[in-house]
Amino acid sequence: MTTAEAQSLPRWRRPESLLLLLAFAMPVAFATWSALLNNFVIERAQFTGVEIGWLHTVREIPGLLAIGVIVLLLFIREQVLGVIALVLLGVATALTGYFPTFNGILIMTLLSSIGFHYFETVNQSLQLQWIDRARAPQMLGWLTAAASASSLLVYTIIVVLWEPLDLTYNKVYLAAGSFTAAVAVFTWFAYPQFASPHPQNKNMVLRRRYWLYYVLQFMSGARRQIFVVFAGFMMVERFGMKVSEMTLLLMMNYILLTVAGPAMGRALARWGERNVMAFEYVGLTLVFMAYGGIYWFGWGLVAAGALYMLDQMFFALSFALRTYFQKIADPADIAPTAAVSFTINHIAAVFLPASLGYMWAVAPDYVFVMGAAMAVLALGLVLLIPRDPSPGHETILSRGNPVAAE
C-alpha cells in the first residue's frame, strides 16, 4: 500500500501513527536498560571504568555493522526488518537480569544492540521516506516527544515502584523487554505493508556530494559515546547515586524533552539546520568543559545533574542532521544511506569507549576535555552547511555542481 493510499485508512493505522507507536515502544526496553545499567553492573557484576568501557565497545559493534541492513533489504522489506529487530531488542532486554556476569552482560548487550541498531537504521530511513519534506521538522519533533514520553513513563514507574514493591533488576528488565516485543508483534498484524513513494536503491551508496553529512555523522557518534558511556557512570561512581535517584534525574530530563520536542521541530523549521546544529555544538562545548569543572573545582551533585540534563537536551537536536540529509539526498538513496551513515556514526563508537575507559581510570576530566574538543571541531563543520541546502548545493563550498556528480 502506498503512503498516499494509506490516507484513506483510519488515522491510527496510517504510516505516521505507526512511526509514533514504534517511537513509543522502543524506548520502553532501551530506557529501562539504560536507567538500570550503571547500578546493575556495579552492584551485581562489580564493574569498573575498564569493564564499562568494554561493555559499550561491544554494544556499538552492531552499529558499525549496520551496513549489513543493505544486504538484508535484498530479501526483507524495511518495515518487516524493523519489526524483527524490535522483537530482538525486547527479548534480549527481558533476559538481561538473568545474566549478572561480565560475559553474560556482554552477550545480552550484543543481542539487544543488534536489535536496537538495526531497528534504528530502518526506522530513521522510513521516517524520511514516509514523512513529507515540508512536515519533517515538525513530525520529527513529535516523534522525539513520543520517545521522551515513553522514557518518562518508564522512569516514573521505576522511581515510584522500585522500593515499595521491592522490585529487582530481573523483574523490571523482563517486564520492559516483554512489552516492547509485544508491541512489535502487534504492529505486524495491525498495520499493512506501506510502500515508499520512491523505490530505494538496493546497493551500497557512497556519494562525494554527501561528504559533509558523512563527516558530521562520524563526529556525532564520537561525541555521543562520551556522554552515553561516562556521564551516567560518573553520576553513580563519583556521587553514589541509587537506582531511584538516577532514574529521577532521567525523569526530569524527559519531562523537558517531552515538552520541548515539538518546539525543537518548530525551531528547526524556522531557523534551519545550520543554525540549530551550531547552537547544539556551542552548547555541547560548554557542557563538556563544565563536566571537567566537576573535577577541577569540586562542583557537587546538583551541578552534575543540571549538566546531564543540558547534555541530553542538546543531543535531542541531532535530528536536524537527518532533515539536512533529506534536503540534499536523492530520494532513492535514503535507505542505503541510512545503513551507511549508521556504520559511519559507529566507527568511533567501537574504539573510543574501551580506550577512554583506561583514560578514565587515570584522569576522568581529560575524557570530557576531549569531548569539548570534538564539539568545537563539529561546530566548524556545521558552519559549512548552506542556509538553504539542496541537491547540488550541499555545502557552502559547492559550486552548483550537477546532482549527478558523484
C-alpha positions in Angstrom: 0.0 0.0 0.0 1.4 3.4 -0.9 1.6 6.2 1.6 -1.0 8.2 -0.5 -3.4 5.3 -0.4 -2.9 4.9 3.3 -4.5 8.3 3.9 -7.9 6.5 3.4 -7.2 4.3 6.4 -8.3 5.2 9.9 -5.9 7.6 11.4 -4.4 5.1 13.9 -3.5 2.8 11.0 -1.6 5.3 8.9 2.2 5.4 8.5 2.6 8.4 10.8 0.7 6.6 13.5 2.9 3.5 13.1 6.0 5.7 13.4 4.7 7.2 16.6 3.8 3.8 18.1 7.3 2.5 17.3 8.8 5.7 18.7 7.0 5.0 21.9 7.6 1.2 22.1 11.4 1.1 21.5 12.4 3.3 24.5 10.5 1.1 26.9 13.2 -1.5 26.5 16.1 0.8 25.8 15.3 3.3 28.5 14.9 0.6 31.1 18.2 -1.0 30.1 19.9 2.4 30.3 18.3 3.5 33.5 19.4 0.4 35.4 22.7 -0.3 33.6 25.2 1.5 35.7 23.7 0.4 39.1 23.3 -3.2 37.7 26.8 -3.6 36.5 28.4 -2.0 39.6 26.2 -3.8 42.2 25.8 -7.2 40.5 29.0 -7.6 38.4 31.4 -5.2 40.2 32.3 -3.3 37.0 35.0 -0.6 37.0 35.7 2.0 34.3 37.6 -0.6 32.3 34.7 -3.1 32.1 32.1 -0.4 31.4 34.3 0.8 28.5 34.5 -2.7 27.0 30.7 -3.2 27.5 30.0 -0.1 25.4 32.5 -1.1 22.8 30.7 -4.4 22.4 27.4 -2.6 22.4 28.5 -0.4 19.5 29.8 -3.2 17.2 26.3 -3.9 15.7 26.1 -0.2 14.9 29.4 -0.5 13.0 27.8 -3.4 11.1 24.6 -1.6 10.3 25.7 -1.6 6.7 24.5 -5.2 6.7 21.0 -3.8 6.5 21.6 -3.2 2.8 22.1 -6.9 2.3 19.1 -7.9 4.3 16.9 -5.5 2.4 17.5 -7.6 -0.7 15.3 -10.2 0.9 13.2 -8.5 3.5 11.1 -5.3 3.4 12.3 -2.5 5.6 9.1 -2.5 7.6 9.4 -6.2 8.3 13.1 -5.9 9.3 12.2 -3.2 11.7 9.6 -5.3 13.5 12.0 -8.3 13.7 14.8 -6.1 15.1 12.4 -4.6 17.7 11.4 -8.1 18.9 15.1 -9.0 19.3 15.7 -5.8 21.3 12.8 -6.6 23.6 13.6 -10.3 24.2 17.3 -9.6 24.9 16.4 -6.8 27.3 13.9 -9.1 29.1 16.7 -11.7 29.7 19.4 -9.2 30.8 18.8 -9.5 34.5 19.3 -13.3 34.5 23.0 -12.9 33.4 24.8 -10.8 36.1 28.3 -11.6 35.0 30.8 -9.9 32.7 30.4 -12.4 29.9 26.6 -12.7 30.4 26.0 -9.0 30.3 28.2 -8.7 27.2 26.3 -11.4 25.4 22.9 -9.9 26.2 24.1 -6.4 25.4 25.3 -7.6 22.0 22.0 -9.2 21.1 19.9 -6.2 22.3 22.3 -3.9 20.5 21.8 -5.8 17.2 18.0 -5.3 17.6 18.4 -1.6 18.6 20.8 -0.6 15.9 19.1 -2.4 13.0 15.7 -1.1 14.2 17.0 2.5 14.4 18.6 2.2 10.9 15.4 1.1 9.4 13.2 3.4 11.5 15.2 6.6 10.5 15.0 5.5 6.9 11.3 5.0 7.0 10.8 8.4 8.7 12.5 10.2 5.9 10.6 8.2 3.3 7.1 8.3 4.7 7.1 11.9 6.0 6.7 14.8 3.6 9.8 17.0 3.5 7.8 20.1 4.4 6.4 18.4 7.5 9.6 16.6 8.5 10.9 19.0 11.2 7.6 19.2 13.0 6.9 15.5 12.7 10.4 14.5 13.9 9.8 16.9 16.8 6.7 14.9 17.7 8.5 11.6 17.3 11.1 12.9 19.7 8.4 13.9 22.2 6.7 10.4 21.9 10.0 8.7 22.6 10.7 11.0 25.5 7.2 10.4 26.9 7.8 6.7 26.8 11.1 7.0 28.6 9.4 9.3 31.1 6.7 6.7 31.8 9.4 4.0 32.3 11.4 6.2 34.7 8.3 7.2 36.7 7.3 3.6 37.2 10.8 2.7 38.4 11.1 5.7 40.8 7.6 5.2 42.2 7.5 1.4 42.5 11.1 0.3 42.9 11.2 0.4 46.7 7.5 0.0 47.6 7.3 -3.2 45.5 10.8 -4.3 46.2 11.5 -4.6 42.5 14.5 -6.4 41.2 16.6 -6.0 38.1 15.3 -9.3 36.8 11.6 -8.3 37.1 12.0 -4.8 35.6 14.1 -5.9 32.7 11.7 -8.8 32.0 8.6 -6.6 32.1 10.0 -3.8 29.9 11.5 -6.1 27.3 8.4 -8.2 27.0 6.3 -5.0 26.4 8.5 -3.8 23.6 8.5 -7.2 21.9 4.7 -7.5 22.3 4.1 -4.1 20.7 6.4 -5.1 17.8 4.3 -8.3 17.2 1.1 -6.2 17.4 2.3 -3.9 14.6 3.0 -6.9 12.4 -0.7 -7.8 12.5 -2.3 -4.4 12.9 -0.7 -2.4 10.0 -0.5 -3.1 6.3 2.8 -3.0 4.5 3.5 0.5 3.3 5.4 1.2 0.2 7.9 4.0 -0.2 6.9 6.8 -2.6 10.3 6.3 -4.2 11.8 2.9 -4.9 15.0 2.5 -2.9 18.5 1.6 -4.2 19.4 -1.9 -3.1 23.2 -1.4 -3.2 25.6 0.5 -1.1 25.6 4.2 -1.8 28.6 6.5 -1.2 28.4 9.8 -3.0 31.0 12.6 -2.9 28.4 15.2 -2.5 27.2 13.7 0.8 30.7 14.1 2.3 29.8 16.7 4.9 26.8 14.5 6.1 29.2 11.5 6.5 31.7 13.5 8.5 29.1 15.0 10.8 27.7 11.5 11.4 31.2 10.4 12.5 31.6 13.4 14.8 28.1 12.8 16.2 28.9 9.2 17.0 32.2 10.1 18.6 30.8 12.8 21.0 27.8 10.7 21.8 30.0 8.0 23.3 31.5 10.3 25.9 28.0 11.2 27.2 26.4 7.7 26.9 29.3 5.9 28.4 30.8 8.2 31.0 28.3 10.9 32.1 25.9 8.4 33.7 28.8 6.3 35.0 30.2 9.4 36.7 26.9 10.1 38.5 27.0 6.6 40.1 30.8 6.2 40.6 31.5 9.8 41.9 28.3 10.7 43.7 26.9 7.2 44.6 23.5 7.8 43.0 21.0 5.0 43.7 18.7 3.5 41.1 15.8 5.6 42.2 17.9 8.8 42.2 19.4 8.2 38.8 16.0 7.4 37.4 14.5 10.6 38.9 17.2 12.6 37.1 16.3 10.9 33.9 12.6 11.6 34.5 13.3 15.3 34.9 15.2 15.3 31.7 12.5 13.5 29.7 9.8 15.8 31.1 11.7 18.6 29.5 12.2 16.7 26.3 8.5 15.7 26.0 7.5 19.4 26.3 10.4 20.7 24.2 10.3 18.1 21.4 7.6 19.8 19.3 9.2 23.2 20.0 12.5 21.9 18.7 10.8 20.8 15.5 9.3 24.3 15.0 12.7 25.9 15.7 14.3 23.7 13.1 11.6 24.6 10.5 12.1 28.3 11.3 15.9 28.7 11.7 17.2 25.8 9.6 19.7 23.0 10.1 22.8 25.2 10.1 21.7 27.5 12.9 20.2 24.7 15.0 23.2 22.4 14.8 25.6 25.4 15.5 23.6 26.1 18.6 23.8 22.4 19.6 27.6 22.2 19.3 28.2 25.5 21.0 26.1 24.3 23.9 27.9 20.9 24.0 31.3 22.5 24.1 30.3 24.5 27.2 28.7 21.5 28.8 31.7 19.2 28.3 34.1 21.9 29.7 31.7 22.2 32.7 31.8 18.5 33.3 35.6 18.9 33.7 34.8 21.6 36.3 33.3 18.9 38.5 36.8 17.5 38.9 38.7 20.8 38.8 36.5 22.8 41.2 34.7 20.1 43.2 31.2 21.0 42.0 28.6 18.9 43.6 25.7 16.6 42.5 23.3 19.5 41.7 25.7 20.9 39.1 26.4 17.5 37.7 22.7 16.8 37.4 22.0 20.1 35.6 24.8 19.5 33.2 23.5 15.9 32.5 20.1 17.3 31.6 21.5 20.0 29.4 23.6 17.4 27.6 20.5 15.4 26.8 18.6 18.4 25.6 21.4 19.4 23.1 21.6 15.8 21.9 17.9 15.8 21.1 18.6 18.4 18.5 20.6 15.9 16.5 17.5 15.1 14.3 18.5 18.3 12.4 21.2 16.2 10.8 18.5 13.9 9.3 16.5 16.7 7.8 19.7 18.2 6.3 20.3 14.9 4.6 16.6 14.7 3.4 17.1 18.1 1.7 20.2 17.1 -0.2 19.5 13.5 -1.0 18.3 11.7 -4.0 15.0 10.1 -2.5 16.2 6.7 -3.7 19.3 6.9 -1.6 17.6 7.2 1.8 17.5 3.5 2.8 21.1 2.6 1.8 22.5 5.8 3.1 20.8 5.2 6.5 22.7 2.0 6.8 26.0 3.6 5.6 25.6 6.6 7.9 24.8 4.4 10.9 28.0 2.5 10.3 30.0 5.7 9.9 28.4 7.0 13.1 29.6 4.0 15.0 33.2 3.8 13.8 34.4 5.9 16.7 32.0 4.1 19.0 33.8 0.8 18.7 37.3 2.0 19.8 36.5 5.1 21.9 34.7 3.5 24.9 37.4 0.9 25.6 40.3 3.4 25.1 38.7 6.2 27.1 37.9 3.7 29.8 41.7 3.4 30.5 42.0 7.2 30.4 39.0 7.5 32.8 40.9 5.3 35.3 43.7 7.8 35.4 42.2 11.3 34.6 38.4 11.4 34.2 38.4 15.1 33.5 40.5 14.6 30.3 37.7 12.5 28.9 35.4 15.5 29.0 38.0 17.9 27.7 38.3 15.5 24.7 34.5 15.8 24.3 34.7 19.6 24.2 37.4 19.4 21.5 35.2 17.2 19.4 32.3 19.6 19.8 34.4 22.5 18.6 35.6 20.6 15.5 32.0 19.6 14.7 30.9 23.3 15.1 33.4 24.2 12.4 32.0 21.6 10.1 28.4 22.7 10.7 29.2 26.2 9.5 29.9 24.6 6.1 26.1 23.9 5.7 24.3 26.3 3.5 21.4 28.2 4.8 19.2 26.5 2.3 20.7 23.1 1.4 19.6 21.3 -1.7 20.9 18.8 -4.2 23.9 20.4 -5.9 24.2 22.8 -3.0 25.1 20.5 -0.2 27.8 22.8 1.4 28.9 26.4 1.1 31.9 25.1 -0.9 29.5 23.7 -3.6 29.5 25.5 -6.9 26.2 24.4 -8.2 27.6 21.0 -9.4 25.1 18.8 -11.2 23.3 16.5 -8.8 24.5 13.6 -10.9 28.1 14.3 -9.9 29.4 11.6 -7.6 
